[in-house]
Amino acid sequence: MKTSELLGLNARAKLFSYPFNKPLGKKAAKSKIFTKKLLRKAGVSVPEIYAKFKSPLDVMSFDWENLPDAFALKPSKGLGGEGIVVVKKRTRDPVGPSEKLKTAWITIQKKRVTIDDLKLHVLDILEGAYSMGNVPDASYIEEYVGRHKAFRRYAYRGTPDVRVIVFNKVPVMAMLRLPTKESGGRSNLHQGAIGVGVDMATGITTRAFWRGEYIHFKPGTKRKLHGIKIPQWTSILETAVMGGLATDLGYYGADVVLHPEKGPMILELNYQPGLSIQLANAAGLRKRLERVEDLQVRDASHGVKIAKALFISNFSDRVKAEEGVKILSALEEVKIKGRNGQRVKVIAKLDTGAWRTSISRDIAEKMGLLEIDNILWSKKFKSALGEEARPVVNLVLWLSGRKIVTPASVAKRMSLKYPLIIGRKNLKGFLVDPDIREREKELKK
Amino acid sequence: MKYISTLFLLAFFCAALYIPKVTYAQRAAVSSPTPTLEATAESDSATASATVIEKVEPTEAMRPDLTQKSKESVEPLKRLLEEQELGSIYINPVKYAIRAAVDAGVPPNTIVLLLLLPGVATLIAAARHLVGLRGFGIFLPAALAVTFIATGPVVGIGLFLLIVIVSTFSRIVLRRTKIKLQYLPRMAIILLFVVMGILALLFTAPLINSMALVNVSIFPVLILVLLAEDFSKVQLGKSASVAINLTTETLILSLISYVFLTLKMVQELALLRPELWLISIFAIDITLGKYSGLRVMEYIRFRKLISK
C-alpha cells in the first residue's frame, strides 16, 4: 500500500476534522448528553437516559434506590471509554456487618458497587477526572444495551459496537469492536478490544486485528472472527450517517450499537475518530476519503448506496481463486437486473482498456436505472461538444454465472456499438480472449 | 510503541542511577574544596568559585546556570556581543536593540533564553508533527527544559522521578486503604506527599554532600510539582500505561530541548543573528503547520500496511 493512501494524525486534523466539522457539531460531539439531545430531536434512536447529574446537589437528591437492575453510568465528556461503569444485575447479598442489606450492583467486570461508590464516582466525574483537559463535566445514567445474539459468542462480557467513519454523508470504513478479557468488557481498541474489519457492501467481517497482530480466532478459542455477518447492516450504516446529519458534522466516527430488540442506536459521535480502523481493515482511509470528497450526496440512504458500490471488499477473491480463472471472449452475453427486478440479456464488450464499466443511456433508461435513487453520483466529462455531466448508476449484472455489483457510468454516445462495456475493475479472475470478429458471427447465429 | 517507551524509561532509570555515581566519584576526588564551594553564594563570591573551577575538572554543580545572572553565565555572552561588528541599522535593528539593552544592564543570558524559547517551542512542535512524540502539551516540556538548565539534568530527572514515584505511591495507598475522598482533597493529599518527599530529599543533601541539590531553588521545584500534578491527574483518570507513556515522552522532549538550549552554537546563532533566527523559526513553524504527511511513529504503527 502506498503511504499516501493512509490517513495520519496530521492529515486527519488538517484536511478533514477541522475544515469539515462546524463548531456546533464539535460542541455536540464533545458532550454526549448534548449529542443525545440533538439525535433524539432528529429522530435517531439512542439509548434512553435515566438520570443526568450536573452538580453535586443532583447526586445527593437523586433516588438511587429505584435504579433498574442494569444500567450504564458515564461521563458526558469522557475519552476513550474511561470512567464508564456498567452494571448488569442488582445484589442484596450482605458483604460485611456494616454493609448489611445495602443496595449494590455487580458490574460487567464482576465487581460489587454500592450506592456510595456510585455517588463518589459521579462526584469524580463532575470534578473532571475523566474529561479532556480535566474541565468540570456532567454525568448521566443510561439504559444498558445488551448484546445482540449475533455477537454473543464473540464478545467477552461487554457489548460490541460498530465504529463507522462517515465523511460527506458516505460511510467510508467500518469496524466491529469486540470487548475482550483484557479490555475489561470495554470496546476501545487501545484498552485491548479486538478491531474487526468489515466489508462495506455486505457487512461481513474480513479480518481481525488485536494488540498489533492480525488474528484468525477469538483469543483462547477456535471461533473464527472473519466471516461474521453483522445483522441489519444497511440500517446500521444509515443510522451512522443520520447521526452526522443531526449534529452538523462532516467528518466523524459514529459508535453504533445493535440493540437486541430496538435495532441500531448511536452511542456517541467522535469528530476525531481513531486511525486504527485502517489496520483492522487493512485499507487506507485517506484514499477513501478523497474518493467521496466531491460527491453530491442527497441523503443517508444515497450515501450508504455509494459506500456499498465503492468500498466493496475483495475478500471474495478467495472464493474466485478456488473456482479458478475463467477464460471469456471479448464479447459475452450478460444479464442485467432492472429496477423492477426484470432481467435482460445484452451483449457486452469486455474492454481491458477501460477501467470502469459503462452502459448506454438507452438501455439504462429502459431498465429504470436512471431513476434518481439509483444514481450514485455524476461525473463531469470534457469532450469535443463541451462539458457534459454523466451519471454513474448502481448496476447489477451476471457475467458467466458470477454476480457483479458495480458503479457504471452512463454513456450518451449513440454510436456505442455494444450497450454495455465491462471495464478492468470488474474483470478480476477472468482472462479475456480478444478475438471479436469470429465471436460476433457466432453470437449473430 | 509500548516496548519503545518502556525501553526509554529503563534508559532513564539507568541514567539516573548511573550518572550521580560518576558525579559523586568526581566529587570524592575533589572533596577538599567542598566546604568553600558550599559557602559560596550565587553572585558576590563568584571569584572564589571561579578559582576553584580553574583548578579542578568542571563537575555538574559548576556548569554555568543560564537562568541566573551570575558571572559565568553573563561574561562569555557579553564578550561575544562586544566582539560582533554591527552592520547597517536598517538590516540589523534587533542587533542594535540587544546591544543597547545589554549596555543598559539587561542581562544577556535572559535575552538568549528568551530568543531560544520560540526555538524550543518549534522543536517540540516538530517532535509532535514529524516524529509523533506527544508529551503534555508544549508549555510543560519547554518549562521542564528551562528547569533542567537551572537544576542540571541529573538532579532535574532525579527530582522528577521522585515526584512521580511519590505521587503514584500515594495514589495506590489511597486506593488500597479505601479512603474515599473527593477529587480535589485527594489531589491536595498527593501534593502534600510530594512536598514531603522533596523536603526529605533536601534534608538528605548534607548527608550525601551534593552541591547540585543544595543549589536547587524554589521555581524549578514548583514547575516539577506542577508537572507531577498533571501526571497525577492523568493517572487518576486514565490508565497507568497512558500516563507513563505521556510522561516518558515529555521527559524525552524536555531532555532534547535541554540539549538544544545548552548548545553553544545555537546560543551564539540566536544572540548574534537574531533577525535571521526569528525569521527562520517563523518560516519553520509555518511549514510545520502545513505538513499533512505521516509521522515517523505512524510509519511504525502502520508498517504492516505499508510493507504490503
Interface residues (C-beta under 8 A of the other chain):
Chain A: M1 T3 L6 G8 L9 N10 A11 K14 L15 L79 G80 E82 G83 D116 D117 L120 L123 D124 E127 G128 A129 Y130 S131 N134 Q191 Y214 L275 Q278 L279 A282 G284
Chain B: H129 G132 K180 Q182 Y183 L184 K233 L236 G237 K238 S239 K290 Y291 S292 G293 L294 R295 E298 Y299 R301 F302 K304 L305 I306 K308
